């Protein structure tokens, strides 16, 4: 069945779902478009402020109806209103309640996020190699791609195929070089855009985080999207985050946005583990001459001015770019090399920061 036909079939089936006040969900004005990807079906139900609890049963029934038609695809249904949800919280697509307020994820000791104020600074490459470096330090590590609109983790880790889904609707994550990895990118066809409004994206993030069988992890690394938007707010409000690593290049333009990302974190009570300077310098392989393409020392000075830790500098090296494009990160392809050593130093500083962070 084509994606458009599947979406139409699901919308038609939603006519069987009654909504408060009379009528059915299929004809309800607050029903969003039904988005279909090779691995998922997603739609949102917008309700008036204070009607979240009343629409809860309709949401659960809608998820069940859609799942019968969606087959092996994961069904993601969000319920959005104009004020905070009731104390019981909204439900996942398979009916488990979301705990109110900030809570941990069962089986995960620490969640750390890697973010940046802007794109193009190598945040995702840094997140992957930090995760692998933490694993090299003997920790059990997973990585979650929260950059739903521009997922890079499948490319960086060479992931192929869609994640398996258990009978109870829980994802089984990919295994990549020993990491447990999840990304919405694994559920998309090549070059497919994720065209979701904020509520649908945040609902998808919640399900990727809490409906994945992570097992027992010492650290889950979350690769955040650039900026300070809906996904960041949702994550910081509902999950216990042990700390955030901010990635920037040395240039002033990148640091302006990095400082904005740093400014966001105290507002949500999220610790800052420190700042990484990526693409710090380039050494020409033929002459050995060093070039400070994006300036020099900017991130280290910014960290000192802001009173946060400077975690280290990563050079601009062709092998990092080549390995990233090939899904072969340098921490695993050349663990004794200088690039891996730089990531390992950063990982050790992160572990020290986690040890110093109050639990």
C-alpha beads as a LAMMPS data file, in Angstrom:
LAMMPS data file: protein, C-alpha beads

359 atoms
358 bonds

1 atom types
1 bond types

-500.0 500.0 xlo xhi
-500.0 500.0 ylo yhi
-500.0 500.0 zlo zhi

Masses

1 110.0

Atoms # bond

1 1 1 0.000 0.000 0.000
2 1 1 1.395 3.415 -0.979
3 1 1 2.048 5.918 1.798
4 1 1 -0.788 8.194 0.643
5 1 1 -3.184 5.256 0.496
6 1 1 -2.140 4.136 3.980
7 1 1 -2.672 7.636 5.378
8 1 1 -6.103 7.793 3.758
9 1 1 -7.029 4.365 5.120
10 1 1 -6.034 5.369 8.637
11 1 1 -7.968 8.628 8.453
12 1 1 -11.025 6.747 7.232
13 1 1 -10.689 4.227 10.087
14 1 1 -10.545 7.057 12.618
15 1 1 -14.230 7.630 11.891
16 1 1 -14.809 4.810 14.388
17 1 1 -13.211 6.871 17.177
18 1 1 -15.751 8.956 19.086
19 1 1 -14.635 12.276 20.545
20 1 1 -16.003 14.280 23.475
21 1 1 -18.981 16.409 22.518
22 1 1 -20.053 14.097 19.721
23 1 1 -18.703 13.368 16.298
24 1 1 -15.730 11.268 15.228
25 1 1 -12.000 11.853 15.017
26 1 1 -11.780 11.533 11.247
27 1 1 -13.834 14.693 10.768
28 1 1 -12.391 16.556 13.763
29 1 1 -10.811 19.924 12.883
30 1 1 -7.971 19.377 15.346
31 1 1 -6.686 16.241 13.614
32 1 1 -3.371 16.923 11.875
33 1 1 -2.196 15.454 8.597
34 1 1 -1.226 11.786 8.914
35 1 1 2.476 11.407 8.186
36 1 1 3.686 8.037 6.916
37 1 1 7.321 6.936 6.685
38 1 1 8.703 3.444 6.034
39 1 1 9.012 2.890 9.779
40 1 1 6.382 5.070 11.404
41 1 1 2.953 6.662 11.265
42 1 1 2.475 9.938 13.124
43 1 1 -0.351 12.387 13.706
44 1 1 -1.447 14.874 16.339
45 1 1 -4.752 15.725 17.999
46 1 1 -5.045 19.360 19.074
47 1 1 -7.621 20.095 21.778
48 1 1 -8.875 23.126 23.647
49 1 1 -7.159 24.035 26.929
50 1 1 -8.315 21.768 29.731
51 1 1 -9.640 19.037 27.397
52 1 1 -6.551 16.829 27.436
53 1 1 -7.936 14.349 29.972
54 1 1 -11.293 14.117 28.190
55 1 1 -9.572 13.280 24.903
56 1 1 -7.240 10.707 26.480
57 1 1 -9.435 7.666 25.692
58 1 1 -9.934 8.876 22.109
59 1 1 -6.172 9.159 21.687
60 1 1 -5.608 5.621 22.944
61 1 1 -8.339 4.272 20.699
62 1 1 -6.939 6.201 17.728
63 1 1 -3.494 4.712 18.318
64 1 1 -4.973 1.205 18.454
65 1 1 -7.028 1.725 15.287
66 1 1 -4.049 3.152 13.411
67 1 1 -1.750 0.346 14.572
68 1 1 -4.015 -2.310 13.050
69 1 1 -3.608 -0.679 9.654
70 1 1 0.022 0.428 10.047
71 1 1 1.278 -3.117 10.510
72 1 1 4.939 -3.164 11.531
73 1 1 5.254 0.627 11.483
74 1 1 5.503 2.408 14.821
75 1 1 2.446 4.570 15.542
76 1 1 3.109 7.935 17.209
77 1 1 0.062 9.927 18.330
78 1 1 0.447 13.183 20.255
79 1 1 -2.277 15.000 22.167
80 1 1 -1.683 18.723 22.475
81 1 1 -3.556 21.359 24.408
82 1 1 -3.155 24.916 25.561
83 1 1 -1.962 24.202 29.122
84 1 1 0.085 21.560 31.008
85 1 1 -1.316 18.005 30.962
86 1 1 -3.211 16.581 33.920
87 1 1 -1.320 14.978 36.778
88 1 1 -1.674 11.509 35.333
89 1 1 0.149 12.746 32.227
90 1 1 -0.446 11.929 28.598
91 1 1 0.044 8.378 27.417
92 1 1 2.393 6.682 25.037
93 1 1 0.999 5.044 21.932
94 1 1 0.858 1.691 23.720
95 1 1 -0.815 3.105 26.816
96 1 1 1.918 3.630 29.405
97 1 1 1.652 6.953 31.284
98 1 1 4.366 9.598 31.025
99 1 1 5.509 10.450 34.562
100 1 1 4.866 14.102 35.468
101 1 1 7.857 16.408 35.843
102 1 1 11.496 15.456 35.385
103 1 1 12.142 11.743 35.611
104 1 1 14.917 9.381 34.686
105 1 1 14.685 6.604 32.138
106 1 1 14.695 3.113 33.678
107 1 1 18.037 1.375 33.267
108 1 1 19.980 4.551 32.390
109 1 1 22.280 5.985 35.046
110 1 1 23.227 9.258 33.336
111 1 1 21.793 11.152 30.371
112 1 1 24.089 13.704 28.810
113 1 1 23.181 15.877 25.835
114 1 1 25.472 17.329 23.199
115 1 1 24.253 20.611 21.745
116 1 1 25.235 23.753 19.889
117 1 1 23.687 27.096 19.221
118 1 1 23.923 26.628 15.469
119 1 1 24.428 23.954 12.842
120 1 1 27.587 23.223 10.918
121 1 1 29.954 23.062 13.870
122 1 1 30.341 19.266 13.896
123 1 1 28.041 18.624 16.852
124 1 1 26.809 15.205 15.705
125 1 1 30.308 14.009 14.779
126 1 1 31.474 15.115 18.215
127 1 1 28.539 13.391 19.941
128 1 1 29.228 10.072 18.208
129 1 1 32.922 10.091 18.985
130 1 1 32.330 11.161 22.594
131 1 1 29.906 8.239 22.984
132 1 1 32.473 5.827 21.572
133 1 1 35.203 7.343 23.739
134 1 1 33.055 6.899 26.854
135 1 1 32.577 3.286 25.825
136 1 1 36.346 2.923 25.405
137 1 1 36.619 4.052 29.024
138 1 1 34.662 0.954 30.026
139 1 1 31.155 2.421 30.250
140 1 1 27.956 0.968 28.796
141 1 1 26.781 3.637 26.370
142 1 1 23.883 4.393 24.051
143 1 1 23.206 7.286 21.688
144 1 1 19.882 8.873 20.756
145 1 1 19.524 11.142 17.738
146 1 1 17.216 13.955 18.872
147 1 1 17.897 16.025 15.741
148 1 1 14.628 14.855 14.198
149 1 1 14.687 17.306 11.303
150 1 1 18.294 16.579 10.332
151 1 1 19.226 13.145 11.709
152 1 1 22.910 12.341 11.171
153 1 1 23.534 9.365 13.452
154 1 1 22.667 6.667 10.853
155 1 1 25.267 8.112 8.450
156 1 1 27.922 8.605 11.110
157 1 1 27.535 5.073 12.512
158 1 1 26.781 3.284 9.254
159 1 1 23.347 2.108 10.437
160 1 1 21.327 0.101 7.935
161 1 1 17.686 -0.922 8.041
162 1 1 14.942 0.003 10.436
163 1 1 14.978 -0.751 14.167
164 1 1 12.988 -3.784 15.181
165 1 1 9.752 -3.240 17.089
166 1 1 8.665 -5.735 19.739
167 1 1 5.109 -7.010 20.057
168 1 1 4.501 -4.527 22.881
169 1 1 5.479 -1.572 20.651
170 1 1 8.937 -1.044 22.150
171 1 1 11.877 -0.307 19.838
172 1 1 14.917 -2.568 19.823
173 1 1 17.828 -0.198 19.154
174 1 1 20.568 -0.735 16.598
175 1 1 23.956 -1.973 17.719
176 1 1 26.845 0.056 16.295
177 1 1 30.388 -0.671 17.446
178 1 1 28.898 -1.759 20.773
179 1 1 26.712 1.355 21.150
180 1 1 22.942 1.091 21.383
181 1 1 21.699 3.626 18.846
182 1 1 18.293 5.066 17.896
183 1 1 17.396 7.639 15.250
184 1 1 14.278 8.662 13.373
185 1 1 16.577 8.699 10.355
186 1 1 16.529 4.891 10.289
187 1 1 12.779 5.013 9.625
188 1 1 12.959 7.357 6.642
189 1 1 13.653 6.763 2.980
190 1 1 16.706 8.497 1.520
191 1 1 16.376 12.294 1.376
192 1 1 12.901 12.228 2.987
193 1 1 12.176 15.357 5.011
194 1 1 10.537 15.240 8.438
195 1 1 7.746 17.811 8.100
196 1 1 6.337 17.853 11.619
197 1 1 5.087 20.676 13.793
198 1 1 6.606 21.081 17.243
199 1 1 4.076 18.987 19.219
200 1 1 4.478 16.013 16.884
201 1 1 8.267 16.253 17.001
202 1 1 8.359 16.433 20.799
203 1 1 5.983 13.489 21.056
204 1 1 8.226 11.488 18.715
205 1 1 11.279 12.372 20.816
206 1 1 9.529 11.251 23.982
207 1 1 8.695 7.912 22.399
208 1 1 12.195 7.371 21.016
209 1 1 13.606 8.051 24.476
210 1 1 11.115 6.156 26.606
211 1 1 9.878 3.443 24.245
212 1 1 13.284 2.028 23.377
213 1 1 14.745 -1.015 25.125
214 1 1 18.029 0.572 26.224
215 1 1 18.764 -2.197 28.683
216 1 1 21.242 -1.077 31.358
217 1 1 23.422 1.892 30.424
218 1 1 25.911 3.976 32.340
219 1 1 25.452 6.863 29.898
220 1 1 22.965 7.754 27.183
221 1 1 24.318 10.467 24.884
222 1 1 21.612 12.567 23.207
223 1 1 22.549 14.445 20.056
224 1 1 20.421 17.609 20.169
225 1 1 19.342 19.671 17.165
226 1 1 20.891 23.132 16.749
227 1 1 19.288 26.061 18.512
228 1 1 17.044 26.339 21.569
229 1 1 13.637 25.174 20.366
230 1 1 10.757 22.842 21.152
231 1 1 12.793 19.643 21.277
232 1 1 15.262 21.088 23.791
233 1 1 12.478 22.480 25.985
234 1 1 10.552 19.210 25.962
235 1 1 13.614 17.133 26.814
236 1 1 14.827 19.420 29.599
237 1 1 11.375 19.647 31.157
238 1 1 10.612 15.927 31.249
239 1 1 13.942 14.083 31.622
240 1 1 16.657 14.109 34.256
241 1 1 19.725 15.372 32.388
242 1 1 23.074 14.904 34.116
243 1 1 24.709 17.582 31.995
244 1 1 25.129 19.153 28.577
245 1 1 28.227 19.462 26.424
246 1 1 28.235 22.469 24.084
247 1 1 30.149 22.279 20.793
248 1 1 31.416 25.346 18.950
249 1 1 34.086 26.369 16.495
250 1 1 36.559 29.105 17.555
251 1 1 34.988 31.842 15.436
252 1 1 32.946 34.612 17.015
253 1 1 29.866 33.872 14.889
254 1 1 29.577 30.321 16.259
255 1 1 30.362 31.414 19.804
256 1 1 27.532 33.966 19.767
257 1 1 25.033 31.142 19.290
258 1 1 26.879 28.753 21.614
259 1 1 26.517 31.314 24.406
260 1 1 22.769 31.456 23.753
261 1 1 22.557 27.683 24.103
262 1 1 24.522 27.915 27.346
263 1 1 22.194 30.675 28.613
264 1 1 19.207 28.361 28.141
265 1 1 20.408 25.573 30.422
266 1 1 20.213 27.173 33.905
267 1 1 16.601 28.111 33.232
268 1 1 15.763 24.399 33.250
269 1 1 18.146 23.442 36.035
270 1 1 20.408 21.529 33.645
271 1 1 24.136 21.358 34.532
272 1 1 26.716 22.452 31.962
273 1 1 29.534 19.938 31.643
274 1 1 31.647 22.198 29.470
275 1 1 32.550 23.516 26.043
276 1 1 34.314 21.692 23.192
277 1 1 36.134 23.609 20.465
278 1 1 35.683 21.678 17.224
279 1 1 37.594 22.344 13.975
280 1 1 40.052 24.139 16.197
281 1 1 42.981 24.263 13.756
282 1 1 44.287 22.614 10.592
283 1 1 47.786 21.222 10.058
284 1 1 48.691 20.854 6.387
285 1 1 49.770 17.233 5.810
286 1 1 52.374 18.201 3.193
287 1 1 54.137 21.023 5.060
288 1 1 53.159 20.607 8.703
289 1 1 52.098 24.263 8.793
290 1 1 49.302 25.071 11.223
291 1 1 46.392 27.173 9.993
292 1 1 43.813 28.652 12.380
293 1 1 41.050 28.727 9.798
294 1 1 38.280 29.735 12.208
295 1 1 40.454 31.741 14.576
296 1 1 42.242 30.418 17.620
297 1 1 41.313 29.821 21.237
298 1 1 37.878 31.406 20.994
299 1 1 36.003 28.615 22.763
300 1 1 38.575 28.326 25.528
301 1 1 38.362 32.057 26.207
302 1 1 34.569 31.920 26.105
303 1 1 34.549 29.060 28.614
304 1 1 36.774 31.046 30.959
305 1 1 34.573 34.145 30.622
306 1 1 31.440 32.079 31.329
307 1 1 32.989 30.200 34.237
308 1 1 32.471 26.753 32.710
309 1 1 34.889 23.939 31.940
310 1 1 36.813 23.847 28.681
311 1 1 36.724 20.183 27.727
312 1 1 39.205 20.231 24.871
313 1 1 39.895 21.022 21.218
314 1 1 39.396 18.812 18.167
315 1 1 41.475 19.667 15.085
316 1 1 40.114 20.042 11.569
317 1 1 41.382 16.771 10.113
318 1 1 40.540 15.068 6.835
319 1 1 40.440 11.626 8.450
320 1 1 37.578 12.697 10.736
321 1 1 35.565 13.920 7.763
322 1 1 36.347 10.855 5.653
323 1 1 35.585 8.417 8.470
324 1 1 32.355 10.221 9.346
325 1 1 31.107 10.074 5.760
326 1 1 31.920 6.365 5.643
327 1 1 30.272 5.523 8.981
328 1 1 33.666 4.694 10.522
329 1 1 34.368 7.122 13.398
330 1 1 38.062 7.655 14.234
331 1 1 37.674 6.476 17.826
332 1 1 37.028 2.950 16.502
333 1 1 39.007 2.998 13.244
334 1 1 42.222 4.375 14.764
335 1 1 41.872 4.139 18.554
336 1 1 45.579 4.823 19.076
337 1 1 45.636 7.861 16.771
338 1 1 45.778 11.535 17.786
339 1 1 42.146 12.219 16.827
340 1 1 40.891 9.408 19.056
341 1 1 43.171 10.644 21.834
342 1 1 41.537 14.079 21.669
343 1 1 38.050 12.578 22.048
344 1 1 39.228 10.290 24.847
345 1 1 40.617 13.258 26.791
346 1 1 37.242 14.983 26.448
347 1 1 35.408 11.825 27.555
348 1 1 37.567 11.588 30.684
349 1 1 36.793 15.188 31.568
350 1 1 33.092 14.501 31.068
351 1 1 33.263 11.513 33.425
352 1 1 34.989 13.729 36.005
353 1 1 32.245 16.312 35.550
354 1 1 29.549 13.675 36.052
355 1 1 31.263 12.545 39.253
356 1 1 31.195 16.123 40.534
357 1 1 27.567 16.715 39.580
358 1 1 25.134 16.344 42.506
359 1 1 22.750 13.425 42.037

Bonds

1 1 1 2
2 1 2 3
3 1 3 4
4 1 4 5
5 1 5 6
6 1 6 7
7 1 7 8
8 1 8 9
9 1 9 10
10 1 10 11
11 1 11 12
12 1 12 13
13 1 13 14
14 1 14 15
15 1 15 16
16 1 16 17
17 1 17 18
18 1 18 19
19 1 19 20
20 1 20 21
21 1 21 22
22 1 22 23
23 1 23 24
24 1 24 25
25 1 25 26
26 1 26 27
27 1 27 28
28 1 28 29
29 1 29 30
30 1 30 31
31 1 31 32
32 1 32 33
33 1 33 34
34 1 34 35
35 1 35 36
36 1 36 37
37 1 37 38
38 1 38 39
39 1 39 40
40 1 40 41
41 1 41 42
42 1 42 43
43 1 43 44
44 1 44 45
45 1 45 46
46 1 46 47
47 1 47 48
48 1 48 49
49 1 49 50
50 1 50 51
51 1 51 52
52 1 52 53
53 1 53 54
54 1 54 55
55 1 55 56
56 1 56 57
57 1 57 58
58 1 58 59
59 1 59 60
60 1 60 61
61 1 61 62
62 1 62 63
63 1 63 64
64 1 64 65
65 1 65 66
66 1 66 67
67 1 67 68
68 1 68 69
69 1 69 70
70 1 70 71
71 1 71 72
72 1 72 73
73 1 73 74
74 1 74 75
75 1 75 76
76 1 76 77
77 1 77 78
78 1 78 79
79 1 79 80
80 1 80 81
81 1 81 82
82 1 82 83
83 1 83 84
84 1 84 85
85 1 85 86
86 1 86 87
87 1 87 88
88 1 88 89
89 1 89 90
90 1 90 91
91 1 91 92
92 1 92 93
93 1 93 94
94 1 94 95
95 1 95 96
96 1 96 97
97 1 97 98
98 1 98 99
99 1 99 100
100 1 100 101
101 1 101 102
102 1 102 103
103 1 103 104
104 1 104 105
105 1 105 106
106 1 106 107
107 1 107 108
108 1 108 109
109 1 109 110
110 1 110 111
111 1 111 112
112 1 112 113
113 1 113 114
114 1 114 115
115 1 115 116
116 1 116 117
117 1 117 118
118 1 118 119
119 1 119 120
120 1 120 121
121 1 121 122
122 1 122 123
123 1 123 124
124 1 124 125
125 1 125 126
126 1 126 127
127 1 127 128
128 1 128 129
129 1 129 130
130 1 130 131
131 1 131 132
132 1 132 133
133 1 133 134
134 1 134 135
135 1 135 136
136 1 136 137
137 1 137 138
138 1 138 139
139 1 139 140
140 1 140 141
141 1 141 142
142 1 142 143
143 1 143 144
144 1 144 145
145 1 145 146
146 1 146 147
147 1 147 148
148 1 148 149
149 1 149 150
150 1 150 151
151 1 151 152
152 1 152 153
153 1 153 154
154 1 154 155
155 1 155 156
156 1 156 157
157 1 157 158
158 1 158 159
159 1 159 160
160 1 160 161
161 1 161 162
162 1 162 163
163 1 163 164
164 1 164 165
165 1 165 166
166 1 166 167
167 1 167 168
168 1 168 169
169 1 169 170
170 1 170 171
171 1 171 172
172 1 172 173
173 1 173 174
174 1 174 175
175 1 175 176
176 1 176 177
177 1 177 178
178 1 178 179
179 1 179 180
180 1 180 181
181 1 181 182
182 1 182 183
183 1 183 184
184 1 184 185
185 1 185 186
186 1 186 187
187 1 187 188
188 1 188 189
189 1 189 190
190 1 190 191
191 1 191 192
192 1 192 193
193 1 193 194
194 1 194 195
195 1 195 196
196 1 196 197
197 1 197 198
198 1 198 199
199 1 199 200
200 1 200 201
201 1 201 202
202 1 202 203
203 1 203 204
204 1 204 205
205 1 205 206
206 1 206 207
207 1 207 208
208 1 208 209
209 1 209 210
210 1 210 211
211 1 211 212
212 1 212 213
213 1 213 214
214 1 214 215
215 1 215 216
216 1 216 217
217 1 217 218
218 1 218 219
219 1 219 220
220 1 220 221
221 1 221 222
222 1 222 223
223 1 223 224
224 1 224 225
225 1 225 226
226 1 226 227
227 1 227 228
228 1 228 229
229 1 229 230
230 1 230 231
231 1 231 232
232 1 232 233
233 1 233 234
234 1 234 235
235 1 235 236
236 1 236 237
237 1 237 238
238 1 238 239
239 1 239 240
240 1 240 241
241 1 241 242
242 1 242 243
243 1 243 244
244 1 244 245
245 1 245 246
246 1 246 247
247 1 247 248
248 1 248 249
249 1 249 250
250 1 250 251
251 1 251 252
252 1 252 253
253 1 253 254
254 1 254 255
255 1 255 256
256 1 256 257
257 1 257 258
258 1 258 259
259 1 259 260
260 1 260 261
261 1 261 262
262 1 262 263
263 1 263 264
264 1 264 265
265 1 265 266
266 1 266 267
267 1 267 268
268 1 268 269
269 1 269 270
270 1 270 271
271 1 271 272
272 1 272 273
273 1 273 274
274 1 274 275
275 1 275 276
276 1 276 277
277 1 277 278
278 1 278 279
279 1 279 280
280 1 280 281
281 1 281 282
282 1 282 283
283 1 283 284
284 1 284 285
285 1 285 286
286 1 286 287
287 1 287 288
288 1 288 289
289 1 289 290
290 1 290 291
291 1 291 292
292 1 292 293
293 1 293 294
294 1 294 295
295 1 295 296
296 1 296 297
297 1 297 298
298 1 298 299
299 1 299 300
300 1 300 301
301 1 301 302
302 1 302 303
303 1 303 304
304 1 304 305
305 1 305 306
306 1 306 307
307 1 307 308
308 1 308 309
309 1 309 310
310 1 310 311
311 1 311 312
312 1 312 313
313 1 313 314
314 1 314 315
315 1 315 316
316 1 316 317
317 1 317 318
318 1 318 319
319 1 319 320
320 1 320 321
321 1 321 322
322 1 322 323
323 1 323 324
324 1 324 325
325 1 325 326
326 1 326 327
327 1 327 328
328 1 328 329
329 1 329 330
330 1 330 331
331 1 331 332
332 1 332 333
333 1 333 334
334 1 334 335
335 1 335 336
336 1 336 337
337 1 337 338
338 1 338 339
339 1 339 340
340 1 340 341
341 1 341 342
342 1 342 343
343 1 343 344
344 1 344 345
345 1 345 346
346 1 346 347
347 1 347 348
348 1 348 349
349 1 349 350
350 1 350 351
351 1 351 352
352 1 352 353
353 1 353 354
354 1 354 355
355 1 355 356
356 1 356 357
357 1 357 358
358 1 358 359
